[in-house]
Amino acid sequence: MSDLKFEIRAETSDDQELIENLHARAFGPGRFTRTAYRLREGVSPVTSLCHTGWLDGALVASIRLTRVKIENSVGLLLGPIVVDPEFASQGFGLKLVNEAVEASCKDGFSWIILVGDAPYYEKAGFEKAAPGTIKFPGPVDPDRVMVLALQEGGLTGVEGLLSPVRDE
Ligand SMILES: CC(C)(COP(=O)(O)OP(=O)(O)OC[C@H]1O[C@@H](n2cnc3c(N)ncnc32)[C@H](O)[C@@H]1OP(=O)(O)O)[C@@H](O)C(=O)NCCC(=O)NCCS
């Protein structure tokens, strides 16, 4: 367990290289072929919602969110989230998820979707999407599709094909 204080900051343009290095270490080259990666391709993350985690002046964690839509409903795709393996299982990942959820809610978004391990994201209030309701534009294990409504009724009637919201 680290005695250092974990500090969450808004992501800045200076962090890009450090974050990319962390992604390369945690995900490896396979990350470029994932459906979630392809959905984010050519789309800028929502800067105000992206955060970094720091320990003693070192960037050790990052979370990003990207605008997506399901048919006509605009929401957010959470990811990638990454914590330096050296500092795993100290609660930093969940702190980042909770921060991102709070910021997204404040910004007025209605829902967040992600592809990930249910037992982990359930800790942050996500639940498995009802089978067959959301289609991805590529292969995704349906058992790993998790959603969170940020406003009351935020996911009501939200069904269909997930697609990126490209930068204007
Ligand atoms: C997944 C990841 C972000 C978790 O970050 P972390 O800081 O290690 O996680 P936390 O410390 O917040 O975890 C809190 C709890 O969740 C558990 N947990 C962590 N990863 C889990 C997983 N994949 N499935 C289920 N539980 C998990 C921890 O054991 C811990 O449990 P505890 O509170 O009972 O001890 C981190 O392991 C990581 O960067 N992995 C590689 C990249 C990746 O797979 N990212 C997710 C897909 S984009």
The ligand as an ORCA input file, in Angstrom:
! r2SCAN-3c Opt
* xyz 0 1
  C      -8.910     -2.157    -14.319
  C      -8.060     -1.140    -13.557
  C      -8.308      0.251    -14.120
  C      -8.482     -1.178    -12.063
  O      -7.778     -0.158    -11.370
  P      -7.327     -0.369     -9.865
  O      -6.888      0.948     -9.326
  O      -6.379     -1.493     -9.799
  O      -8.698     -0.825     -9.222
  P      -9.223     -0.452     -7.787
  O      -8.114     -0.468     -6.801
  O     -10.054      0.779     -7.877
  O     -10.169     -1.705     -7.540
  C     -11.024     -1.723     -6.495
  C     -11.559     -3.126     -6.353
  O     -11.925     -3.719     -7.602
  C     -11.234     -4.965     -7.776
  N     -10.905     -5.130     -9.189
  C      -9.908     -4.560     -9.879
  N      -9.951     -4.937    -11.185
  C     -11.017     -5.760    -11.296
  C     -11.585     -6.476    -12.379
  N     -11.076     -6.415    -13.612
  N     -12.683     -7.232    -12.129
  C     -13.227     -7.308    -10.889
  N     -12.723     -6.647     -9.834
  C     -11.626     -5.886    -10.024
  C     -10.015     -4.828     -6.894
  O      -9.532     -6.090     -6.554
  C     -10.581     -4.079     -5.725
  O     -11.349     -4.930     -4.930
  P     -11.459     -4.713     -3.333
  O     -11.950     -3.296     -3.141
  O     -12.453     -5.750     -2.933
  O     -10.077     -4.920     -2.838
  C      -6.552     -1.476    -13.602
  O      -6.352     -2.756    -13.098
  C      -5.963     -1.394    -15.012
  O      -5.476     -0.341    -15.413
  N      -5.968     -2.518    -15.781
  C      -5.388     -2.557    -17.108
  C      -6.203     -1.711    -18.068
  C      -7.645     -2.150    -18.174
  O      -7.967     -3.323    -18.268
  N      -8.564     -1.161    -18.138
  C      -9.980     -1.418    -18.187
  C     -10.513     -1.544    -19.573
  S     -10.499      0.025    -20.434
*
